[in-house]
Amino acid sequence: MRGPDLGVTAKLQVLGRSLVLQLSTVLRTMRLHEQNNRALLVATENLKDTINTLWAALDGSVQLQFVEGIVYLNDMRLRLDAGVTNQVKNLEQSFQERGLGGLAFSRPVDGASLKGFLHAFSEPVETEEDLELLRKKLEEFHELALELLDPQFFNDGLAEEQALRVDKKTFALQTYAKTVVAVREFVRGVREGQDEGQAKLPITRIVQDLVDIATERVNFLLKLAAIKKADDYAYNHAANTCVLSLVIGRGLEIDRLDLVELGTCALFADLGFALMPSEVMDRAEELSEGEKLDIHNQMIRQISAIMGKHLSDSMVRRAVVAYEHHLPYLNPSTGQPNNTHVFSRIVSVADAFDALTTRRPWREGYTADEALRILMKDAGTKYDPVVVRVLVNLMGIYPLGSVVRLGSGEIGVVYHNSNDPQFFERPWVKVVRDAEGQTVRRTLIRNLAEEEGPGGQITATARTEELGESFDAGMAVIF
């Protein structure tokens, strides 16, 4: 079976983005200028050409649909850059105000008809009567072979919801895998003296995808961060620090553009680890304070080498975060908080949580709840207390991926947490070992809030290692 034509897909992505931006521009211009304004005429003509080009490329049907902030061209999700967020939001709002979810054209359009339609569409809607009159007026544009699409939501129908859940899950896993590969390839390139611009995978684009996941379903990111690969610690640690930083940043209501910058800084923050000799990083005994300082200074020199001659505000911020995120929140000399960047304080907590919960050559990994208690103990001295509190609130009493023992003797992995505080101690659990310690072969997910008896009670937490080296709690909570 032939796979999709990547060249055609890339072309459709470009045309789809043009369609969204041109439509947004024309509608905004119509609100500001007369119909015969030259800029408006040119913009409308460009929009017409884009629609007709898409019509030919898509075998006679162009459908632009908004679904809860995500834009689809026919069945393809459009990848829109952070720089056009406002235009996309304004366009979606224009559709929502008119009770619409999108538009579809089933034949080529002419400039005059398209201009008339857009002029009618741009008229203000203030009352239900205005809305009803507008819908009737828009439906009269038969010469456009136009279909007004109703709003759609991700929970429209059980089958559709399940399909979307699978698609999102696959996309999240693919994005996480690309993050790890991108870090590995970047480090390889630095070792070989390659220029940053020669990287095979676009790191900023990958971080933007992670931000999209955080915007749609932050629980997916929490589940991804539970994936642990001790053998590839440096690469997975970079990916997990990025993911956890985005989770915290989302909890702090940082806007999308800054989230992308935060995620990129987090991805590079400990990249020096991957550049260190394996005999240093894989030592069976814990490093002394002096050795840690030497490694830290070496990491800063490595990050400086990564920056090279491509100096920009973003590069400087990466270097600042790489240095500052190892500084304590409270300056021991002054007793006052260090004047560090907020990104540094976020990355510090994300970095520490992932490091604590990962097995290292000199110690076993802490359970997620143990790691949270360590962070809370050091909040206000080593870590920013506000950042720690946000992570704790997001993780819950039993963080996703935690291995727990039930009163029935079964062992499970925390799969989902309730948003209701009264059920924080009774999450959804995926049972992986029965009462006799045997592996449960079928998928068994239990909502403890609805369970009576010992099988609905958590009696203790356990370490992932108790389930065997091949067991991956992160993958268990995703599949």
C-alpha positions as CSV (number, residue, x, y, z in Angstrom):
1,M,0.0,0.0,0.0
2,R,1.4,3.4,-0.9
3,G,1.8,6.0,1.9
4,P,0.6,9.6,1.6
5,D,2.3,11.8,-0.9
6,L,4.3,14.1,1.5
7,G,4.9,16.6,-1.3
8,V,1.1,17.0,-1.9
9,T,0.5,17.1,1.9
10,A,3.0,19.9,2.4
11,K,1.5,21.9,-0.5
12,L,-2.0,21.5,1.0
13,Q,-0.7,22.7,4.4
14,V,0.7,25.8,2.8
15,L,-2.5,26.5,0.8
16,G,-4.6,25.8,3.9
17,R,-2.6,28.2,6.0
18,S,-3.0,30.8,3.2
19,L,-6.7,30.2,3.1
20,V,-7.1,30.9,6.9
21,L,-4.9,34.0,6.9
22,Q,-6.3,35.5,3.7
23,L,-9.9,34.9,4.9
24,S,-9.0,36.6,8.3
25,T,-7.4,39.5,6.5
26,V,-10.2,40.1,4.1
27,L,-12.9,40.1,6.9
28,R,-10.8,42.4,9.0
29,T,-10.2,44.8,6.1
30,M,-13.9,44.8,5.2
31,R,-14.7,46.2,8.6
32,L,-12.2,49.1,8.1
33,H,-12.6,50.1,4.4
34,E,-15.1,50.6,1.7
35,Q,-15.9,47.7,-0.7
36,N,-13.9,49.3,-3.6
37,N,-10.8,49.8,-1.5
38,R,-7.8,48.7,-3.6
39,A,-6.2,46.7,-0.8
40,L,-9.5,44.9,-0.2
41,L,-9.9,44.1,-3.9
42,V,-6.4,42.6,-4.1
43,A,-6.9,40.6,-0.9
44,T,-10.2,39.2,-2.1
45,E,-8.7,38.3,-5.5
46,N,-5.9,36.4,-3.7
47,L,-8.4,34.6,-1.5
48,K,-10.4,33.6,-4.6
49,D,-7.3,32.2,-6.3
50,T,-6.4,30.2,-3.1
51,I,-9.9,28.7,-2.9
52,N,-9.9,27.7,-6.6
53,T,-6.4,26.2,-6.4
54,L,-7.5,24.1,-3.4
55,W,-10.7,23.1,-5.2
56,A,-8.6,21.7,-8.0
57,A,-6.1,20.0,-5.6
58,L,-8.9,18.5,-3.4
59,D,-11.0,16.9,-6.2
60,G,-13.7,19.5,-6.2
61,S,-14.4,20.1,-2.5
62,V,-12.9,22.7,-0.1
63,Q,-14.0,22.5,3.5
64,L,-12.6,24.7,6.2
65,Q,-13.8,23.7,9.7
66,F,-13.0,24.9,13.2
67,V,-13.3,22.3,16.0
68,E,-12.5,23.7,19.5
69,G,-9.6,25.9,18.4
70,I,-8.2,23.4,15.8
71,V,-8.6,24.1,12.1
72,Y,-9.2,21.4,9.6
73,L,-9.0,21.5,5.8
74,N,-11.3,18.7,4.7
75,D,-10.0,15.8,6.9
76,M,-6.5,17.3,7.4
77,R,-5.5,19.2,10.5
78,L,-3.7,22.4,9.6
79,R,-0.4,23.1,11.4
80,L,-0.5,26.8,12.2
81,D,2.5,28.7,13.6
82,A,2.4,30.6,16.9
83,G,2.8,33.9,15.1
84,V,-0.7,33.6,13.6
85,T,-2.6,32.7,16.7
86,N,-4.5,36.0,17.0
87,Q,-5.7,35.9,13.4
88,V,-6.9,32.3,13.8
89,K,-8.7,33.1,17.1
90,N,-10.3,36.2,15.5
91,L,-11.5,34.1,12.5
92,E,-12.9,31.4,14.7
93,Q,-14.7,34.0,16.8
94,S,-16.2,35.5,13.7
95,F,-17.7,32.1,12.8
96,Q,-18.8,31.4,16.4
97,E,-20.6,34.8,16.6
98,R,-22.6,33.8,13.5
99,G,-23.4,30.3,14.8
100,L,-21.1,28.7,12.3
101,G,-18.2,26.2,12.4
102,G,-16.8,26.8,8.9
103,L,-17.4,27.0,5.2
104,A,-17.3,24.6,2.2
105,F,-17.2,25.3,-1.5
106,S,-18.1,22.6,-4.0
107,R,-17.1,24.5,-7.2
108,P,-14.7,27.3,-8.2
109,V,-15.7,30.8,-7.1
110,D,-15.7,34.1,-8.9
111,G,-14.4,37.3,-7.4
112,A,-17.7,39.3,-7.5
113,S,-19.8,36.6,-5.8
114,L,-17.1,36.0,-3.2
115,K,-16.8,39.7,-2.4
116,G,-20.6,40.0,-2.0
117,F,-20.6,37.0,0.4
118,L,-17.8,38.2,2.5
119,H,-19.3,41.7,2.7
120,A,-22.5,40.1,4.0
121,F,-20.6,37.8,6.4
122,S,-18.7,40.8,7.9
123,E,-21.8,42.6,9.0
124,P,-22.0,42.9,12.8
125,V,-24.3,40.5,14.7
126,E,-25.7,41.9,18.0
127,T,-29.0,40.2,18.4
128,E,-30.7,36.8,17.6
129,E,-32.7,38.6,14.9
130,D,-29.5,39.9,13.3
131,L,-28.1,36.3,13.4
132,E,-31.3,34.9,11.8
133,L,-31.3,37.5,9.0
134,L,-27.6,37.0,8.4
135,R,-27.9,33.2,8.0
136,K,-30.8,33.6,5.5
137,K,-28.7,36.2,3.5
138,L,-25.6,34.0,3.5
139,E,-27.6,31.0,2.3
140,E,-28.7,33.0,-0.8
141,F,-25.3,32.8,-2.4
142,H,-26.1,29.8,-4.5
143,E,-23.6,30.8,-7.2
144,L,-20.8,30.0,-4.8
145,A,-22.1,26.5,-4.3
146,L,-21.5,27.4,-0.7
147,E,-22.3,25.3,2.4
148,L,-22.4,26.9,5.8
149,L,-21.0,24.3,8.3
150,D,-22.4,24.0,11.8
151,P,-20.2,24.0,14.8
152,Q,-18.6,20.7,15.7
153,F,-17.1,19.4,19.0
154,F,-14.8,16.6,19.8
155,N,-17.5,14.8,21.8
156,D,-20.0,14.7,19.0
157,G,-20.8,11.0,19.0
158,L,-19.0,8.2,20.8
159,A,-17.3,6.7,17.7
160,E,-16.0,10.1,16.6
161,E,-14.8,10.8,20.1
162,Q,-12.9,7.5,20.3
163,A,-11.3,8.1,16.9
164,L,-10.2,11.5,18.0
165,R,-8.8,10.2,21.2
166,V,-6.8,7.6,19.3
167,D,-5.5,10.2,16.9
168,K,-4.5,12.5,19.7
169,K,-2.8,9.7,21.5
170,T,-0.9,8.7,18.4
171,F,0.1,12.3,17.7
172,A,1.3,12.8,21.3
173,L,3.4,9.7,21.2
174,Q,4.9,10.6,17.8
175,T,5.7,14.1,19.0
176,Y,7.4,12.8,22.1
177,A,9.4,10.4,20.0
178,K,10.4,13.2,17.6
179,T,11.5,15.3,20.6
180,V,13.9,12.6,21.9
181,V,15.2,12.0,18.3
182,A,15.7,15.7,17.8
183,V,17.7,16.1,21.0
184,R,19.8,13.0,20.0
185,E,20.4,14.4,16.5
186,F,21.2,17.8,17.8
187,V,23.8,16.5,20.2
188,R,25.3,14.3,17.4
189,G,25.6,17.4,15.2
190,V,27.3,19.4,17.9
191,R,29.8,16.7,18.5
192,E,30.5,16.6,14.8
193,G,30.8,20.4,14.6
194,Q,27.7,20.9,12.5
195,D,25.9,24.2,12.4
196,E,22.7,24.4,14.3
197,G,20.8,25.3,11.1
198,Q,21.7,21.8,9.7
199,A,19.6,20.0,12.3
200,K,17.4,17.4,10.6
201,L,14.4,17.9,12.8
202,P,13.0,21.5,13.5
203,I,13.1,21.7,17.3
204,T,10.9,24.8,17.5
205,R,8.2,23.1,15.3
206,I,8.3,20.1,17.6
207,V,7.9,22.2,20.7
208,Q,5.0,24.0,19.1
209,D,3.3,20.6,18.6
210,L,3.9,19.9,22.3
211,V,2.2,23.2,23.1
212,D,-0.7,22.2,20.9
213,I,-1.1,19.0,22.9
214,A,-0.9,21.0,26.2
215,T,-3.6,23.3,24.9
216,E,-5.9,20.5,23.9
217,R,-5.3,17.9,26.6
218,V,-2.7,18.6,29.3
219,N,-3.1,15.1,30.7
220,F,-1.5,13.7,27.6
221,L,1.7,15.6,28.5
222,L,1.6,14.4,32.1
223,K,1.4,10.8,30.8
224,L,4.3,11.4,28.4
225,A,6.4,12.7,31.2
226,A,6.0,9.4,33.0
227,I,7.9,7.6,30.2
228,K,11.4,6.7,31.6
229,K,14.3,5.3,29.7
230,A,17.3,5.1,32.0
231,D,19.6,3.9,29.3
232,D,19.0,7.1,27.3
233,Y,18.7,9.3,30.3
234,A,20.2,12.5,28.8
235,Y,17.8,12.5,25.8
236,N,14.7,11.5,27.6
237,H,15.5,13.8,30.5
238,A,15.6,16.7,28.1
239,A,12.3,15.7,26.6
240,N,10.6,15.2,29.9
241,T,11.9,18.5,31.3
242,C,10.5,20.2,28.3
243,V,7.1,18.4,28.7
244,L,6.9,19.1,32.4
245,S,7.9,22.7,32.0
246,L,5.0,23.2,29.5
247,V,2.6,21.5,31.9
248,I,3.7,24.0,34.6
249,G,3.6,26.9,32.2
250,R,0.1,26.1,31.2
251,G,-0.9,25.9,34.8
252,L,0.6,29.4,35.3
253,E,-1.5,30.6,32.3
254,I,1.6,31.6,30.3
255,D,0.4,32.5,26.8
256,R,1.1,30.3,23.8
257,L,4.1,32.2,22.3
258,D,5.9,32.3,25.6
259,L,5.1,28.6,26.1
260,V,7.0,27.7,22.9
261,E,9.9,29.8,24.2
262,L,9.7,28.1,27.6
263,G,9.6,24.6,26.1
264,T,12.6,25.3,23.9
265,C,14.7,26.7,26.8
266,A,13.7,23.6,28.9
267,L,14.8,21.3,26.1
268,F,18.2,22.8,26.0
269,A,18.6,23.4,29.7
270,D,20.5,20.2,30.6
271,L,21.7,19.3,27.1
272,G,25.2,19.4,28.5
273,F,24.5,16.1,30.2
274,A,24.3,14.5,26.8
275,L,27.6,15.9,25.8
276,M,29.4,14.6,28.9
277,P,31.5,11.4,28.7
278,S,29.5,8.3,29.5
279,E,32.1,7.2,32.2
280,V,31.2,10.4,34.1
281,M,27.4,10.2,33.8
282,D,27.1,6.4,34.4
283,R,29.3,6.2,37.5
284,A,27.8,3.8,40.1
285,E,28.5,6.3,43.0
286,E,27.0,9.7,43.4
287,L,29.2,12.6,42.4
288,S,30.8,14.8,45.0
289,E,29.8,18.5,45.3
290,G,33.1,19.5,43.6
291,E,32.5,17.1,40.7
292,K,29.0,18.4,40.3
293,L,30.3,21.9,40.1
294,D,32.9,20.9,37.5
295,I,30.2,19.2,35.5
296,H,27.9,22.2,35.8
297,N,30.6,24.6,34.6
298,Q,31.4,22.2,31.7
299,M,27.8,22.2,30.8
300,I,27.7,26.0,30.6
301,R,30.7,25.9,28.3
302,Q,29.0,23.3,26.2
303,I,25.9,25.4,25.9
304,S,28.0,28.4,24.9
305,A,29.5,26.2,22.2
306,I,26.0,25.3,21.0
307,M,25.1,29.0,20.8
308,G,28.1,29.6,18.5
309,K,27.9,32.7,16.4
310,H,24.1,32.7,16.0
311,L,23.4,35.1,18.8
312,S,19.8,36.1,19.3
313,D,17.4,36.9,22.1
314,S,16.2,33.3,22.1
315,M,19.7,31.9,22.2
316,V,20.7,34.2,25.1
317,R,17.5,33.2,27.0
318,R,18.4,29.5,26.5
319,A,21.9,30.1,27.9
320,V,20.4,32.1,30.9
321,V,18.0,29.3,31.7
322,A,20.7,26.6,31.3
323,Y,22.8,28.5,33.9
324,E,20.1,29.8,36.3
325,H,17.9,26.7,36.6
326,H,20.6,25.1,38.8
327,L,20.6,28.1,41.2
328,P,18.6,27.9,44.4
329,Y,15.4,29.9,44.7
330,L,16.7,31.6,47.9
331,N,20.1,33.2,47.9
332,P,21.9,31.7,50.9
333,S,24.0,34.9,51.3
334,T,21.2,37.4,51.3
335,G,18.3,35.3,52.5
336,Q,16.3,36.8,49.6
337,P,15.1,35.1,46.4
338,N,17.6,35.1,43.5
339,N,16.6,37.4,40.7
340,T,16.2,34.6,38.2
341,H,14.0,34.4,35.1
342,V,10.6,32.8,35.6
343,F,11.5,30.2,32.9
344,S,14.6,29.2,35.0
345,R,12.4,28.7,38.1
346,I,9.9,26.6,36.1
347,V,12.6,24.5,34.5
348,S,14.3,24.0,37.8
349,V,11.3,22.2,39.3
350,A,10.6,20.3,36.1
351,D,14.2,19.2,35.9
352,A,14.3,18.1,39.5
353,F,11.0,16.1,39.4
354,D,12.1,14.1,36.3
355,A,15.6,13.5,37.8
356,L,14.1,12.3,41.1
357,T,11.7,9.9,39.5
358,T,14.3,8.3,37.1
359,R,16.5,5.5,38.2
360,R,20.2,6.4,38.1
361,P,23.3,4.2,38.5
362,W,23.8,5.3,42.1
363,R,20.1,5.1,43.3
364,E,16.6,3.8,42.4
365,G,14.1,6.3,41.2
366,Y,11.7,7.9,43.7
367,T,8.0,7.3,43.3
368,A,6.1,10.4,42.0
369,D,4.5,11.1,45.3
370,E,7.9,10.8,47.1
371,A,9.4,13.2,44.6
372,L,6.6,15.7,45.1
373,R,7.2,15.5,48.9
374,I,10.9,16.3,48.3
375,L,10.0,19.3,46.2
376,M,7.5,20.5,48.7
377,K,10.1,20.2,51.5
378,D,12.6,22.3,49.6
379,A,10.0,24.8,48.3
380,G,10.9,28.3,49.4
381,T,14.6,27.5,49.7
382,K,15.7,25.5,46.7
383,Y,12.6,25.8,44.5
384,D,10.1,28.5,43.8
385,P,7.1,27.7,46.1
386,V,4.5,28.9,43.6
387,V,5.9,26.7,40.8
388,V,6.1,23.7,43.1
389,R,2.5,24.3,44.2
390,V,1.3,24.4,40.6
391,L,3.0,21.1,39.8
392,V,1.6,19.4,42.9
393,N,-1.9,20.6,42.1
394,L,-1.6,19.4,38.6
395,M,-0.1,16.0,39.6
396,G,-2.6,15.3,42.4
397,I,-2.2,13.0,45.4
398,Y,-1.4,10.1,43.1
399,P,0.4,11.4,40.0
400,L,-0.2,9.8,36.6
401,G,2.0,6.8,36.2
402,S,2.2,6.1,40.0
403,V,2.3,2.4,40.8
404,V,-0.2,1.6,43.6
405,R,-1.3,-1.3,45.6
406,L,-5.0,-1.9,46.1
407,G,-6.7,-3.5,49.1
408,S,-7.5,-6.5,47.0
409,G,-3.8,-7.3,46.5
410,E,-3.8,-6.1,42.9
411,I,-1.2,-3.7,41.6
412,G,-2.1,-0.9,39.2
413,V,-0.9,2.3,37.6
414,V,-2.7,5.6,38.1
415,Y,-4.3,6.2,34.7
416,H,-6.4,9.4,35.3
417,N,-7.2,11.8,38.1
418,S,-10.5,13.4,38.8
419,N,-11.0,17.1,38.8
420,D,-13.2,16.8,41.9
421,P,-11.2,17.2,45.1
422,Q,-13.3,14.7,47.0
423,F,-12.0,12.0,44.6
424,F,-8.3,12.9,44.6
425,E,-7.6,9.8,46.6
426,R,-9.7,7.6,44.3
427,P,-8.3,8.0,40.8
428,W,-8.7,5.8,37.7
429,V,-6.3,2.9,37.9
430,K,-5.1,0.5,35.2
431,V,-4.7,-2.9,36.9
432,V,-1.5,-4.6,35.7
433,R,-1.0,-7.4,38.3
434,D,-3.8,-9.5,39.9
435,A,-3.9,-10.5,43.6
436,E,-1.6,-13.5,42.9
437,G,1.0,-11.2,41.2
438,Q,0.3,-12.5,37.7
439,T,0.3,-10.1,34.8
440,V,-3.2,-8.9,33.7
441,R,-3.2,-9.5,29.9
442,R,-6.4,-7.7,29.1
443,T,-7.0,-3.9,29.6
444,L,-8.6,-3.4,32.9
445,I,-9.2,0.2,33.9
446,R,-11.0,0.8,37.2
447,N,-12.5,4.1,38.5
448,L,-11.9,3.7,42.2
449,A,-14.5,6.4,42.9
450,E,-17.2,3.9,41.7
451,E,-15.7,0.8,43.3
452,E,-16.8,-0.7,46.6
453,G,-14.7,-3.0,48.7
454,P,-10.9,-3.5,48.9
455,G,-10.5,-3.3,45.1
456,G,-11.5,0.4,45.2
457,Q,-9.0,1.4,47.9
458,I,-5.3,2.4,47.5
459,T,-3.4,1.0,50.5
460,A,0.2,1.9,49.4
461,T,2.4,3.1,46.6
462,A,5.0,0.9,45.0
463,R,8.1,1.4,42.9
464,T,8.0,0.8,39.2
465,E,11.0,-1.5,39.5
466,E,9.0,-4.0,41.4
467,L,7.1,-4.7,38.2
468,G,10.2,-5.6,36.3
469,E,12.8,-3.7,34.3
470,S,10.8,-4.0,31.1
471,F,7.7,-2.3,32.6
472,D,7.1,1.3,31.5
473,A,4.6,3.2,33.6
474,G,4.5,6.0,31.1
475,M,3.4,3.7,28.2
476,A,1.0,1.9,30.6
477,V,-1.0,5.1,31.2
478,I,-1.0,6.0,27.5
479,F,-2.2,2.6,26.1
